[in-house]
Amino acid sequence: MALDTDDIAPPPSRAPDLVQAVDLDRLSVHELEARVLVLKAEIVRVEAKIAAKQASQSAADAFFRPR
């Protein structure tokens, strides 16, 4: 039986759509400001994820630290 690959999602892109290059010359001031707000929100989200992962790593390090 052959494998049906139509249902398999392609691997995620290395660069999320949010940060892909966009021709900024074509955007209005309002669109540029909106883009900045979206990017800033994404930065906050990513920084929160980094903090959570660092806390998890610190907890694991403390748990497995030799006594």
PDB file of N, CA, C and O in Angstrom:
ATOM      1  N   MET A   1       0.841  -1.178   0.000  1.00  0.00           N
ATOM      2  CA  MET A   1       0.000   0.000   0.000  1.00  0.00           C
ATOM      3  C   MET A   1       0.887   1.242   0.000  1.00  0.00           C
ATOM      4  O   MET A   1       1.806   1.352   0.811  1.00  0.00           O
ATOM      5  N   ALA A   2       0.617   2.157  -0.890  1.00  0.00           N
ATOM      6  CA  ALA A   2       1.429   3.368  -1.015  1.00  0.00           C
ATOM      7  C   ALA A   2       1.028   4.388   0.046  1.00  0.00           C
ATOM      8  O   ALA A   2      -0.129   4.457   0.461  1.00  0.00           O
ATOM      9  N   LEU A   3       1.993   5.162   0.465  1.00  0.00           N
ATOM     10  CA  LEU A   3       1.760   6.216   1.444  1.00  0.00           C
ATOM     11  C   LEU A   3       1.128   7.422   0.757  1.00  0.00           C
ATOM     12  O   LEU A   3       1.640   7.905  -0.252  1.00  0.00           O
ATOM     13  N   ASP A   4       0.022   7.902   1.301  1.00  0.00           N
ATOM     14  CA  ASP A   4      -0.661   9.075   0.757  1.00  0.00           C
ATOM     15  C   ASP A   4      -0.059  10.313   1.412  1.00  0.00           C
ATOM     16  O   ASP A   4      -0.293  10.561   2.595  1.00  0.00           O
ATOM     17  N   THR A   5       0.699  11.078   0.671  1.00  0.00           N
ATOM     18  CA  THR A   5       1.384  12.250   1.228  1.00  0.00           C
ATOM     19  C   THR A   5       0.565  13.528   1.121  1.00  0.00           C
ATOM     20  O   THR A   5       1.026  14.588   1.545  1.00  0.00           O
ATOM     21  N   ASP A   6      -0.635  13.451   0.565  1.00  0.00           N
ATOM     22  CA  ASP A   6      -1.469  14.648   0.427  1.00  0.00           C
ATOM     23  C   ASP A   6      -1.906  15.205   1.775  1.00  0.00           C
ATOM     24  O   ASP A   6      -2.161  16.403   1.899  1.00  0.00           O
ATOM     25  N   ASP A   7      -1.994  14.343   2.783  1.00  0.00           N
ATOM     26  CA  ASP A   7      -2.457  14.775   4.097  1.00  0.00           C
ATOM     27  C   ASP A   7      -1.323  15.230   5.012  1.00  0.00           C
ATOM     28  O   ASP A   7      -1.575  15.685   6.128  1.00  0.00           O
ATOM     29  N   ILE A   8      -0.118  15.116   4.566  1.00  0.00           N
ATOM     30  CA  ILE A   8       1.029  15.488   5.388  1.00  0.00           C
ATOM     31  C   ILE A   8       1.333  16.965   5.156  1.00  0.00           C
ATOM     32  O   ILE A   8       1.548  17.403   4.026  1.00  0.00           O
ATOM     33  N   ALA A   9       1.347  17.721   6.252  1.00  0.00           N
ATOM     34  CA  ALA A   9       1.636  19.159   6.159  1.00  0.00           C
ATOM     35  C   ALA A   9       3.120  19.356   5.870  1.00  0.00           C
ATOM     36  O   ALA A   9       3.955  18.594   6.357  1.00  0.00           O
ATOM     37  N   PRO A  10       3.448  20.363   5.088  1.00  0.00           N
ATOM     38  CA  PRO A  10       4.855  20.637   4.845  1.00  0.00           C
ATOM     39  C   PRO A  10       5.516  21.140   6.131  1.00  0.00           C
ATOM     40  O   PRO A  10       4.832  21.685   6.998  1.00  0.00           O
ATOM     41  N   PRO A  11       6.818  20.968   6.267  1.00  0.00           N
ATOM     42  CA  PRO A  11       7.486  21.447   7.472  1.00  0.00           C
ATOM     43  C   PRO A  11       7.351  22.964   7.577  1.00  0.00           C
ATOM     44  O   PRO A  11       7.273  23.655   6.562  1.00  0.00           O
ATOM     45  N   PRO A  12       7.324  23.479   8.807  1.00  0.00           N
ATOM     46  CA  PRO A  12       7.182  24.923   8.967  1.00  0.00           C
ATOM     47  C   PRO A  12       8.368  25.670   8.359  1.00  0.00           C
ATOM     48  O   PRO A  12       9.497  25.180   8.355  1.00  0.00           O
ATOM     49  N   SER A  13       8.091  26.832   7.862  1.00  0.00           N
ATOM     50  CA  SER A  13       9.132  27.678   7.287  1.00  0.00           C
ATOM     51  C   SER A  13      10.089  28.114   8.390  1.00  0.00           C
ATOM     52  O   SER A  13       9.683  28.254   9.544  1.00  0.00           O
ATOM     53  N   ARG A  14      11.324  28.323   8.053  1.00  0.00           N
ATOM     54  CA  ARG A  14      12.298  28.798   9.044  1.00  0.00           C
ATOM     55  C   ARG A  14      11.986  30.229   9.475  1.00  0.00           C
ATOM     56  O   ARG A  14      12.270  30.599  10.614  1.00  0.00           O
ATOM     57  N   ALA A  15      11.414  31.033   8.595  1.00  0.00           N
ATOM     58  CA  ALA A  15      11.050  32.408   8.927  1.00  0.00           C
ATOM     59  C   ALA A  15       9.530  32.527   8.929  1.00  0.00           C
ATOM     60  O   ALA A  15       8.888  32.364   7.892  1.00  0.00           O
ATOM     61  N   PRO A  16       8.959  32.810  10.093  1.00  0.00           N
ATOM     62  CA  PRO A  16       7.505  32.960  10.134  1.00  0.00           C
ATOM     63  C   PRO A  16       7.039  34.068   9.192  1.00  0.00           C
ATOM     64  O   PRO A  16       7.790  34.993   8.883  1.00  0.00           O
ATOM     65  N   ASP A  17       5.786  33.959   8.743  1.00  0.00           N
ATOM     66  CA  ASP A  17       5.228  34.971   7.853  1.00  0.00           C
ATOM     67  C   ASP A  17       5.375  36.368   8.427  1.00  0.00           C
ATOM     68  O   ASP A  17       5.509  37.342   7.687  1.00  0.00           O
ATOM     69  N   LEU A  18       5.351  36.459   9.719  1.00  0.00           N
ATOM     70  CA  LEU A  18       5.397  37.748  10.383  1.00  0.00           C
ATOM     71  C   LEU A  18       6.672  38.515  10.072  1.00  0.00           C
ATOM     72  O   LEU A  18       6.647  39.744  10.012  1.00  0.00           O
ATOM     73  N   VAL A  19       7.762  37.832   9.876  1.00  0.00           N
ATOM     74  CA  VAL A  19       9.036  38.518   9.688  1.00  0.00           C
ATOM     75  C   VAL A  19       9.594  38.380   8.271  1.00  0.00           C
ATOM     76  O   VAL A  19      10.721  38.796   8.003  1.00  0.00           O
ATOM     77  N   GLN A  20       8.825  37.809   7.386  1.00  0.00           N
ATOM     78  CA  GLN A  20       9.305  37.712   6.015  1.00  0.00           C
ATOM     79  C   GLN A  20       9.395  39.107   5.411  1.00  0.00           C
ATOM     80  O   GLN A  20       8.636  40.008   5.767  1.00  0.00           O
ATOM     81  N   ALA A  21      10.309  39.257   4.521  1.00  0.00           N
ATOM     82  CA  ALA A  21      10.529  40.553   3.883  1.00  0.00           C
ATOM     83  C   ALA A  21       9.274  41.002   3.148  1.00  0.00           C
ATOM     84  O   ALA A  21       8.660  40.241   2.399  1.00  0.00           O
ATOM     85  N   VAL A  22       8.918  42.235   3.380  1.00  0.00           N
ATOM     86  CA  VAL A  22       7.770  42.849   2.732  1.00  0.00           C
ATOM     87  C   VAL A  22       8.255  44.161   2.133  1.00  0.00           C
ATOM     88  O   VAL A  22       9.068  44.865   2.734  1.00  0.00           O
ATOM     89  N   ASP A  23       7.756  44.483   0.955  1.00  0.00           N
ATOM     90  CA  ASP A  23       8.118  45.757   0.328  1.00  0.00           C
ATOM     91  C   ASP A  23       7.440  46.879   1.103  1.00  0.00           C
ATOM     92  O   ASP A  23       6.269  47.183   0.875  1.00  0.00           O
ATOM     93  N   LEU A  24       8.177  47.486   2.011  1.00  0.00           N
ATOM     94  CA  LEU A  24       7.614  48.518   2.877  1.00  0.00           C
ATOM     95  C   LEU A  24       7.242  49.782   2.115  1.00  0.00           C
ATOM     96  O   LEU A  24       6.415  50.563   2.583  1.00  0.00           O
ATOM     97  N   ASP A  25       7.835  49.991   0.959  1.00  0.00           N
ATOM     98  CA  ASP A  25       7.515  51.171   0.155  1.00  0.00           C
ATOM     99  C   ASP A  25       6.058  51.163  -0.299  1.00  0.00           C
ATOM    100  O   ASP A  25       5.486  52.220  -0.563  1.00  0.00           O
ATOM    101  N   ARG A  26       5.464  49.997  -0.389  1.00  0.00           N
ATOM    102  CA  ARG A  26       4.086  49.887  -0.873  1.00  0.00           C
ATOM    103  C   ARG A  26       3.060  50.076   0.243  1.00  0.00           C
ATOM    104  O   ARG A  26       1.865  50.190  -0.031  1.00  0.00           O
ATOM    105  N   LEU A  27       3.513  50.111   1.498  1.00  0.00           N
ATOM    106  CA  LEU A  27       2.591  50.218   2.619  1.00  0.00           C
ATOM    107  C   LEU A  27       2.368  51.669   3.016  1.00  0.00           C
ATOM    108  O   LEU A  27       3.272  52.500   2.926  1.00  0.00           O
ATOM    109  N   SER A  28       1.148  51.959   3.458  1.00  0.00           N
ATOM    110  CA  SER A  28       0.828  53.304   3.946  1.00  0.00           C
ATOM    111  C   SER A  28       1.381  53.468   5.359  1.00  0.00           C
ATOM    112  O   SER A  28       1.809  52.496   5.983  1.00  0.00           O
ATOM    113  N   VAL A  29       1.369  54.683   5.852  1.00  0.00           N
ATOM    114  CA  VAL A  29       1.815  54.946   7.218  1.00  0.00           C
ATOM    115  C   VAL A  29       0.969  54.127   8.195  1.00  0.00           C
ATOM    116  O   VAL A  29       1.506  53.527   9.126  1.00  0.00           O
ATOM    117  N   HIS A  30      -0.331  54.100   7.990  1.00  0.00           N
ATOM    118  CA  HIS A  30      -1.229  53.331   8.856  1.00  0.00           C
ATOM    119  C   HIS A  30      -0.861  51.843   8.838  1.00  0.00           C
ATOM    120  O   HIS A  30      -0.830  51.202   9.888  1.00  0.00           O
ATOM    121  N   GLU A  31      -0.588  51.302   7.669  1.00  0.00           N
ATOM    122  CA  GLU A  31      -0.207  49.887   7.554  1.00  0.00           C
ATOM    123  C   GLU A  31       1.136  49.624   8.223  1.00  0.00           C
ATOM    124  O   GLU A  31       1.329  48.584   8.851  1.00  0.00           O
ATOM    125  N   LEU A  32       2.054  50.560   8.088  1.00  0.00           N
ATOM    126  CA  LEU A  32       3.361  50.410   8.744  1.00  0.00           C
ATOM    127  C   LEU A  32       3.209  50.442  10.266  1.00  0.00           C
ATOM    128  O   LEU A  32       3.830  49.647  10.970  1.00  0.00           O
ATOM    129  N   GLU A  33       2.387  51.358  10.768  1.00  0.00           N
ATOM    130  CA  GLU A  33       2.155  51.437  12.215  1.00  0.00           C
ATOM    131  C   GLU A  33       1.495  50.162  12.722  1.00  0.00           C
ATOM    132  O   GLU A  33       1.850  49.661  13.788  1.00  0.00           O
ATOM    133  N   ALA A  34       0.552  49.643  11.975  1.00  0.00           N
ATOM    134  CA  ALA A  34      -0.110  48.390  12.353  1.00  0.00           C
ATOM    135  C   ALA A  34       0.895  47.246  12.378  1.00  0.00           C
ATOM    136  O   ALA A  34       0.868  46.402  13.274  1.00  0.00           O
ATOM    137  N   ARG A  35       1.771  47.225  11.398  1.00  0.00           N
ATOM    138  CA  ARG A  35       2.805  46.183  11.338  1.00  0.00           C
ATOM    139  C   ARG A  35       3.718  46.262  12.550  1.00  0.00           C
ATOM    140  O   ARG A  35       4.078  45.235  13.125  1.00  0.00           O
ATOM    141  N   VAL A  36       4.095  47.470  12.941  1.00  0.00           N
ATOM    142  CA  VAL A  36       4.945  47.656  14.120  1.00  0.00           C
ATOM    143  C   VAL A  36       4.243  47.119  15.365  1.00  0.00           C
ATOM    144  O   VAL A  36       4.871  46.451  16.186  1.00  0.00           O
ATOM    145  N   LEU A  37       2.950  47.402  15.517  1.00  0.00           N
ATOM    146  CA  LEU A  37       2.196  46.900  16.675  1.00  0.00           C
ATOM    147  C   LEU A  37       2.166  45.381  16.707  1.00  0.00           C
ATOM    148  O   LEU A  37       2.331  44.771  17.764  1.00  0.00           O
ATOM    149  N   VAL A  38       1.958  44.780  15.562  1.00  0.00           N
ATOM    150  CA  VAL A  38       1.928  43.312  15.493  1.00  0.00           C
ATOM    151  C   VAL A  38       3.298  42.739  15.838  1.00  0.00           C
ATOM    152  O   VAL A  38       3.396  41.764  16.582  1.00  0.00           O
ATOM    153  N   LEU A  39       4.338  43.333  15.307  1.00  0.00           N
ATOM    154  CA  LEU A  39       5.693  42.845  15.585  1.00  0.00           C
ATOM    155  C   LEU A  39       6.055  43.018  17.062  1.00  0.00           C
ATOM    156  O   LEU A  39       6.678  42.136  17.653  1.00  0.00           O
ATOM    157  N   LYS A  40       5.671  44.141  17.657  1.00  0.00           N
ATOM    158  CA  LYS A  40       5.945  44.359  19.085  1.00  0.00           C
ATOM    159  C   LYS A  40       5.200  43.330  19.934  1.00  0.00           C
ATOM    160  O   LYS A  40       5.751  42.818  20.909  1.00  0.00           O
ATOM    161  N   ALA A  41       3.958  43.026  19.573  1.00  0.00           N
ATOM    162  CA  ALA A  41       3.196  42.009  20.301  1.00  0.00           C
ATOM    163  C   ALA A  41       3.871  40.648  20.176  1.00  0.00           C
ATOM    164  O   ALA A  41       3.911  39.881  21.138  1.00  0.00           O
ATOM    165  N   GLU A  42       4.392  40.354  19.016  1.00  0.00           N
ATOM    166  CA  GLU A  42       5.095  39.079  18.814  1.00  0.00           C
ATOM    167  C   GLU A  42       6.378  39.035  19.638  1.00  0.00           C
ATOM    168  O   GLU A  42       6.733  37.987  20.177  1.00  0.00           O
ATOM    169  N   ILE A  43       7.065  40.153  19.737  1.00  0.00           N
ATOM    170  CA  ILE A  43       8.277  40.215  20.565  1.00  0.00           C
ATOM    171  C   ILE A  43       7.936  39.914  22.019  1.00  0.00           C
ATOM    172  O   ILE A  43       8.643  39.148  22.673  1.00  0.00           O
ATOM    173  N   VAL A  44       6.862  40.508  22.531  1.00  0.00           N
ATOM    174  CA  VAL A  44       6.434  40.252  23.909  1.00  0.00           C
ATOM    175  C   VAL A  44       6.118  38.778  24.094  1.00  0.00           C
ATOM    176  O   VAL A  44       6.504  38.184  25.101  1.00  0.00           O
ATOM    177  N   ARG A  45       5.425  38.180  23.139  1.00  0.00           N
ATOM    178  CA  ARG A  45       5.064  36.762  23.213  1.00  0.00           C
ATOM    179  C   ARG A  45       6.305  35.876  23.221  1.00  0.00           C
ATOM    180  O   ARG A  45       6.390  34.916  23.987  1.00  0.00           O
ATOM    181  N   VAL A  46       7.254  36.202  22.372  1.00  0.00           N
ATOM    182  CA  VAL A  46       8.482  35.409  22.294  1.00  0.00           C
ATOM    183  C   VAL A  46       9.318  35.580  23.558  1.00  0.00           C
ATOM    184  O   VAL A  46       9.876  34.607  24.067  1.00  0.00           O
ATOM    185  N   GLU A  47       9.409  36.807  24.070  1.00  0.00           N
ATOM    186  CA  GLU A  47      10.167  37.033  25.308  1.00  0.00           C
ATOM    187  C   GLU A  47       9.546  36.281  26.482  1.00  0.00           C
ATOM    188  O   GLU A  47      10.268  35.773  27.340  1.00  0.00           O
ATOM    189  N   ALA A  48       8.221  36.204  26.531  1.00  0.00           N
ATOM    190  CA  ALA A  48       7.554  35.441  27.586  1.00  0.00           C
ATOM    191  C   ALA A  48       7.882  33.956  27.462  1.00  0.00           C
ATOM    192  O   ALA A  48       8.104  33.278  28.465  1.00  0.00           O
ATOM    193  N   LYS A  49       7.911  33.460  26.237  1.00  0.00           N
ATOM    194  CA  LYS A  49       8.248  32.042  26.020  1.00  0.00           C
ATOM    195  C   LYS A  49       9.700  31.772  26.415  1.00  0.00           C
ATOM    196  O   LYS A  49      10.002  30.734  27.004  1.00  0.00           O
ATOM    197  N   ILE A  50      10.593  32.699  26.095  1.00  0.00           N
ATOM    198  CA  ILE A  50      12.008  32.557  26.492  1.00  0.00           C
ATOM    199  C   ILE A  50      12.114  32.494  28.008  1.00  0.00           C
ATOM    200  O   ILE A  50      12.818  31.637  28.541  1.00  0.00           O
ATOM    201  N   ALA A  51      11.421  33.396  28.716  1.00  0.00           N
ATOM    202  CA  ALA A  51      11.462  33.417  30.179  1.00  0.00           C
ATOM    203  C   ALA A  51      10.932  32.111  30.760  1.00  0.00           C
ATOM    204  O   ALA A  51      11.500  31.580  31.713  1.00  0.00           O
ATOM    205  N   ALA A  52       9.853  31.595  30.195  1.00  0.00           N
ATOM    206  CA  ALA A  52       9.287  30.337  30.675  1.00  0.00           C
ATOM    207  C   ALA A  52      10.261  29.178  30.465  1.00  0.00           C
ATOM    208  O   ALA A  52      10.421  28.326  31.339  1.00  0.00           O
ATOM    209  N   LYS A  53      10.901  29.154  29.314  1.00  0.00           N
ATOM    210  CA  LYS A  53      11.860  28.080  29.029  1.00  0.00           C
ATOM    211  C   LYS A  53      13.095  28.198  29.931  1.00  0.00           C
ATOM    212  O   LYS A  53      13.640  27.186  30.373  1.00  0.00           O
ATOM    213  N   GLN A  54      13.533  29.428  30.202  1.00  0.00           N
ATOM    214  CA  GLN A  54      14.673  29.618  31.099  1.00  0.00           C
ATOM    215  C   GLN A  54      14.322  29.171  32.519  1.00  0.00           C
ATOM    216  O   GLN A  54      15.144  28.562  33.203  1.00  0.00           O
ATOM    217  N   ALA A  55      13.100  29.475  32.957  1.00  0.00           N
ATOM    218  CA  ALA A  55      12.665  29.050  34.290  1.00  0.00           C
ATOM    219  C   ALA A  55      12.602  27.526  34.369  1.00  0.00           C
ATOM    220  O   ALA A  55      13.005  26.931  35.369  1.00  0.00           O
ATOM    221  N   SER A  56      12.099  26.911  33.320  1.00  0.00           N
ATOM    222  CA  SER A  56      12.032  25.453  33.276  1.00  0.00           C
ATOM    223  C   SER A  56      13.434  24.849  33.307  1.00  0.00           C
ATOM    224  O   SER A  56      13.680  23.866  34.006  1.00  0.00           O
ATOM    225  N   GLN A  57      14.339  25.440  32.552  1.00  0.00           N
ATOM    226  CA  GLN A  57      15.718  24.948  32.528  1.00  0.00           C
ATOM    227  C   GLN A  57      16.377  25.115  33.891  1.00  0.00           C
ATOM    228  O   GLN A  57      17.104  24.231  34.345  1.00  0.00           O
ATOM    229  N   SER A  58      16.126  26.240  34.541  1.00  0.00           N
ATOM    230  CA  SER A  58      16.692  26.475  35.874  1.00  0.00           C
ATOM    231  C   SER A  58      16.158  25.465  36.885  1.00  0.00           C
ATOM    232  O   SER A  58      16.907  24.963  37.722  1.00  0.00           O
ATOM    233  N   ALA A  59      14.871  25.172  36.805  1.00  0.00           N
ATOM    234  CA  ALA A  59      14.278  24.187  37.705  1.00  0.00           C
ATOM    235  C   ALA A  59      14.878  22.807  37.467  1.00  0.00           C
ATOM    236  O   ALA A  59      15.177  22.085  38.418  1.00  0.00           O
ATOM    237  N   ALA A  60      15.052  22.444  36.216  1.00  0.00           N
ATOM    238  CA  ALA A  60      15.657  21.144  35.890  1.00  0.00           C
ATOM    239  C   ALA A  60      17.103  21.101  36.367  1.00  0.00           C
ATOM    240  O   ALA A  60      17.544  20.099  36.931  1.00  0.00           O
ATOM    241  N   ASP A  61      17.843  22.186  36.142  1.00  0.00           N
ATOM    242  CA  ASP A  61      19.231  22.238  36.595  1.00  0.00           C
ATOM    243  C   ASP A  61      19.316  22.073  38.114  1.00  0.00           C
ATOM    244  O   ASP A  61      20.183  21.358  38.616  1.00  0.00           O
ATOM    245  N   ALA A  62      18.408  22.739  38.847  1.00  0.00           N
ATOM    246  CA  ALA A  62      18.408  22.652  40.313  1.00  0.00           C
ATOM    247  C   ALA A  62      18.052  21.242  40.767  1.00  0.00           C
ATOM    248  O   ALA A  62      18.626  20.739  41.734  1.00  0.00           O
ATOM    249  N   PHE A  63      17.120  20.606  40.085  1.00  0.00           N
ATOM    250  CA  PHE A  63      16.682  19.271  40.458  1.00  0.00           C
ATOM    251  C   PHE A  63      17.797  18.247  40.242  1.00  0.00           C
ATOM    252  O   PHE A  63      18.005  17.367  41.078  1.00  0.00           O
ATOM    253  N   PHE A  64      18.503  18.361  39.135  1.00  0.00           N
ATOM    254  CA  PHE A  64      19.518  17.377  38.789  1.00  0.00           C
ATOM    255  C   PHE A  64      20.929  17.753  39.235  1.00  0.00           C
ATOM    256  O   PHE A  64      21.886  17.036  38.945  1.00  0.00           O
ATOM    257  N   ARG A  65      21.056  18.878  39.939  1.00  0.00           N
ATOM    258  CA  ARG A  65      22.374  19.309  40.416  1.00  0.00           C
ATOM    259  C   ARG A  65      22.884  18.310  41.458  1.00  0.00           C
ATOM    260  O   ARG A  65      22.148  17.921  42.365  1.00  0.00           O
ATOM    261  N   PRO A  66      24.146  17.898  41.325  1.00  0.00           N
ATOM    262  CA  PRO A  66      24.708  16.983  42.322  1.00  0.00           C
ATOM    263  C   PRO A  66      24.751  17.663  43.698  1.00  0.00           C
ATOM    264  O   PRO A  66      25.010  18.861  43.815  1.00  0.00           O
ATOM    265  N   ARG A  67      24.494  16.868  44.713  1.00  0.00           N
ATOM    266  CA  ARG A  67      24.478  17.425  46.084  1.00  0.00           C
ATOM    267  C   ARG A  67      25.682  17.020  46.853  1.00  0.00           C
ATOM    268  O   ARG A  67      25.828  17.397  48.015  1.00  0.00           O
TER     269      ARG A  67
END
